[in-house]
Amino acid sequence: MKKSIVNLAEAPKMYATENDISEKSRSELNALMNQRLASAVDLQMQMKQAHWNVKGPSFIGLHELFDKVDEAVESYVDMIAERIVQLGGIAEGTVRVSAARSLLEEYPLAMVDGLSHVEAVAKALSTFGHEARNMISEADELDDADTADLFTEISRGIDKWLWFVEAHSQATK
């Protein structure tokens, strides 16, 4: 018998906190950040997929680069999850929940050559960077400068990693 993964329509529980952001805003922020958390967990695993499977003449450089991107994304995952909990929410970051909610495209599993991985990683980083920038605006609209600042930091980091990754393909175009 197959177990139900998670009821995505179920409203997440909010814990009481002395944080002065309204419960309504905190609830909206938590839902938005849980969406970003899902994509961040997916992004981290996509970076590992690229790290483990890249082949070709640029192997060692890309292998090490993808591992560094993974480490940075792991810290973003933790930052997002901790912000959710700080606001009284529950960080919903399991792999199954992330797979169901992520806005990233599926990572091609059979890919091996370095340039193909560079393009797939760049696409994933770009998509997540777009989500992070949207979260900045959404947090501003909900009067949460701290969450906006957090996602500004994440966005800057993603843009840096996107630059490092895209540099591997830009000279060939």
C-alpha positions as CSV (number, residue, x, y, z in Angstrom):
1,M,0.0,0.0,0.0
2,K,1.4,3.4,-1.0
3,K,1.6,6.0,1.7
4,S,0.3,9.5,1.0
5,I,3.4,11.8,0.8
6,V,1.9,15.0,2.2
7,N,-1.4,16.9,2.0
8,L,-0.2,20.0,0.2
9,A,-3.6,21.7,0.7
10,E,-3.3,21.5,4.5
11,A,-2.6,24.8,6.2
12,P,0.7,24.7,8.1
13,K,0.5,25.2,11.8
14,M,1.8,28.4,13.2
15,Y,3.4,28.6,16.7
16,A,3.0,31.5,19.0
17,T,5.8,34.0,19.0
18,E,6.5,37.5,20.4
19,N,7.7,38.5,16.9
20,D,5.8,41.7,16.0
21,I,5.0,40.7,12.4
22,S,1.3,39.9,12.3
23,E,0.3,36.3,12.3
24,K,-1.4,36.7,8.9
25,S,1.8,38.1,7.4
26,R,3.9,35.4,9.1
27,S,1.6,32.7,7.7
28,E,1.9,34.1,4.2
29,L,5.6,34.5,4.5
30,N,6.0,30.9,5.7
31,A,4.0,29.6,2.8
32,L,6.1,31.6,0.4
33,M,9.3,30.6,2.0
34,N,8.3,26.9,2.1
35,Q,7.9,27.1,-1.7
36,R,11.4,28.6,-2.0
37,L,12.7,26.0,0.5
38,A,11.4,23.2,-1.8
39,S,13.2,24.7,-4.8
40,A,16.4,25.2,-2.7
41,V,16.4,21.6,-1.6
42,D,15.9,20.5,-5.2
43,L,18.7,22.9,-6.4
44,Q,21.1,21.5,-3.8
45,M,20.4,17.9,-5.0
46,Q,20.7,19.0,-8.7
47,M,24.2,20.4,-7.8
48,K,25.2,17.1,-6.3
49,Q,23.8,15.3,-9.4
50,A,26.1,17.4,-11.6
51,H,29.0,17.0,-9.2
52,W,28.8,13.2,-9.2
53,N,28.2,12.7,-12.9
54,V,30.2,15.3,-14.9
55,K,32.8,13.9,-17.3
56,G,35.1,15.3,-20.0
57,P,38.2,17.4,-20.3
58,S,37.0,20.0,-17.7
59,F,36.0,17.3,-15.2
60,I,38.1,18.3,-12.2
61,G,37.3,22.0,-12.5
62,L,33.5,21.4,-12.9
63,H,33.5,18.6,-10.3
64,E,35.0,21.0,-7.7
65,L,32.8,24.0,-8.8
66,F,29.6,22.1,-8.6
67,D,30.6,20.9,-5.1
68,K,31.2,24.5,-4.0
69,V,27.8,25.6,-5.4
70,D,26.2,22.7,-3.5
71,E,27.9,23.8,-0.2
72,A,26.6,27.4,-0.8
73,V,23.1,26.2,-1.6
74,E,23.1,24.0,1.5
75,S,23.7,27.1,3.6
76,Y,20.8,28.9,1.8
77,V,18.5,25.9,2.5
78,D,19.4,26.2,6.2
79,M,18.9,30.0,6.2
80,I,15.4,29.7,4.7
81,A,14.3,26.9,6.9
82,E,15.5,28.7,10.1
83,R,13.7,31.9,9.0
84,I,10.5,30.0,8.6
85,V,10.8,28.6,12.1
86,Q,11.8,32.0,13.5
87,L,8.4,33.3,12.3
88,G,6.5,30.5,14.0
89,G,6.2,28.2,11.1
90,I,7.3,24.7,10.2
91,A,10.1,24.2,7.7
92,E,8.7,21.7,5.2
93,G,12.0,20.5,3.7
94,T,11.8,16.8,3.2
95,V,12.9,15.5,-0.2
96,R,9.4,14.2,-1.0
97,V,7.8,17.6,-0.2
98,S,10.5,19.4,-2.2
99,A,10.0,17.1,-5.2
100,A,6.3,17.8,-5.2
101,R,6.7,21.6,-4.8
102,S,9.9,22.6,-6.6
103,L,9.6,25.1,-9.5
104,L,12.9,23.9,-11.0
105,E,12.9,21.8,-14.1
106,E,13.8,18.1,-13.7
107,Y,17.5,17.6,-14.0
108,P,18.5,15.3,-16.9
109,L,19.8,12.1,-15.3
110,A,21.6,10.6,-18.3
111,M,23.7,13.7,-19.0
112,V,27.5,13.4,-18.6
113,D,29.5,15.9,-20.7
114,G,30.7,19.0,-18.9
115,L,29.1,21.6,-21.2
116,S,25.6,20.0,-20.9
117,H,26.0,20.0,-17.1
118,V,27.1,23.7,-17.2
119,E,23.9,24.6,-19.2
120,A,21.6,22.6,-16.9
121,V,23.2,24.0,-13.7
122,A,23.0,27.5,-15.1
123,K,19.3,27.1,-15.9
124,A,18.6,25.7,-12.4
125,L,20.6,28.6,-10.7
126,S,18.8,31.2,-12.9
127,T,15.4,29.8,-12.0
128,F,16.1,29.8,-8.3
129,G,17.6,33.3,-8.6
130,H,14.4,34.5,-10.1
131,E,12.5,32.9,-7.2
132,A,14.8,34.6,-4.7
133,R,14.2,38.0,-6.3
134,N,10.4,37.4,-6.2
135,M,10.7,36.6,-2.5
136,I,12.4,39.9,-1.9
137,S,9.4,41.8,-3.4
138,E,6.9,39.6,-1.6
139,A,8.6,40.0,1.8
140,D,8.7,43.8,1.2
141,E,4.9,43.8,0.5
142,L,4.4,41.9,3.8
143,D,6.6,44.5,5.7
144,D,9.3,42.0,6.5
145,A,12.6,43.7,5.8
146,D,14.6,40.8,7.5
147,T,13.2,38.2,5.1
148,A,13.8,40.5,2.2
149,D,17.4,41.0,3.4
150,L,17.9,37.3,3.7
151,F,16.7,36.7,0.2
152,T,18.8,39.6,-1.1
153,E,21.9,37.8,0.4
154,I,20.8,34.5,-1.2
155,S,20.1,36.3,-4.6
156,R,23.6,37.8,-4.6
157,G,25.1,34.4,-3.9
158,I,23.2,32.7,-6.6
159,D,24.2,35.4,-9.1
160,K,27.8,34.9,-8.2
161,W,27.6,31.1,-8.7
162,L,25.7,31.6,-11.9
163,W,28.5,33.8,-13.1
164,F,31.1,31.2,-12.2
165,V,29.2,28.4,-14.0
166,E,28.3,30.4,-17.1
167,A,31.9,31.5,-17.5
168,H,32.6,27.9,-18.6
169,S,30.3,28.2,-21.7
170,Q,30.5,31.9,-22.6
171,A,33.8,31.7,-24.4
172,T,32.5,29.0,-26.7
173,K,29.6,31.1,-28.0
